[in-house]
Amino acid sequence: KNQVEQSPQSLIILEGKNCTLQCNYTVSPFSNLRWYKQDTGRGPVSLTIMTFSENTKSNGRYTATLDADTKQSSLHITASQLSDSASYICVVTPFSGGYNKLIFGAGTRLAVHP
Amino acid sequence: GAGVSQTPSNKVTEKGKYVELRCDPISGHTALYWYRQSLGQGPEFLIYFQGTGAADDSGLPNDRFFAVRPEGSVSTLKIQRTERGDSAVYLCASSLTGTGNQPQHFGDGTRLSIL
């Protein structure tokens, strides 16, 4: 079983609408949870990083939430734009006392249509 | 440059050949990571360098894969006797150090196709 599960696998929304992407993880304990955006043919770009003690983190129209008790995170996108079409990847860093060894989910592929 | 640079962007070669993939990290970043990403999946960890040394190579799938970072900057991922299953996008990332809540900055990857 994957340690980081994301849903839905893919999503289509109309421009201007909001959406929420989900991430469930089993990694425990963990140091931080990250959301990345990956455009087709490009490398992932960091959107947010939350430590285990944080509940929410915003970056423009992107807001990530974290519930460490239920091991769930969500990424909310407000007023979507065509340029939001990409894969969104949830990433968890296990707490090891060492370096940041990231564990990636498979991503949610978002398509924003005009 | 300002970001992580990977070359070549695409590499097509025949089964059994040797390939080298290059990564130029952001200047001053001591931590460097290699990942492999298959279609529709998230990146999978291959190896982590702190400075010149490979601090964790537990993600390398077998002994055909090897990576170096001789001067603590540029890194090369080397694959011997390539197999069709090696086809994937190979991503490199760097961060200022390997710890703390720092983002890993990714290059755009090398898309490797083994015929």
Interface residues (C-beta under 8 A of the other chain):
Chain A: V4 S31 N32 R34 G41 R42 G43 P44 V45 S46 I49 T51 I89 V91 G98 Y99 N100 K101 L102 I103 F104 G105 A106 G107
Chain B: V4 A31 Y33 G40 Q41 G42 P43 E44 F45 Y48 Q50 A55 D56 L91 A93 S95 G98 T99 G100 N101 Q102 P103 Q104 H105 F106 G107 D108 G109
